[in-house]
């Protein structure tokens, strides 16, 4: 069976947050895409169809619904899983809606949550090791 490298899109205005998450997930074998602005994140999501999207609501104007809009109409199994980071707990609705992580957060539990979503996103695929 051909294995699929899991991919994670990180949309966060903080270069430090992007770097820490990217480094930790790359060490686990994931392919990482990063964007500092939601418009760039939307472009990357459309082009690369990541397995998981990590969206910091403070990164800009895009909502979880806007970032997941390109995937509307896809089967549940084909949708990216979404982790929303924010200082206020808001409900993420729409395709791929996943987990909400309140700020401030710790990296280790966030990375575990991303790995859980990667596992759930494609049981037939290789997970980040």
Buried (B, 14 or more C-beta within 10 A) or exposed (E): EEEEEBBBBBBBBBEEBBEBBBEBBEEBEBBBBBBBBBEBBBEBBEEEBBBBBBBBBEBBEBBBBBBBBBBEEBEEEEBBBBBBBBEEEEEBEBBBBBBBBEEEBEEEEBBEBBBBBBBBBBEEBBBBE
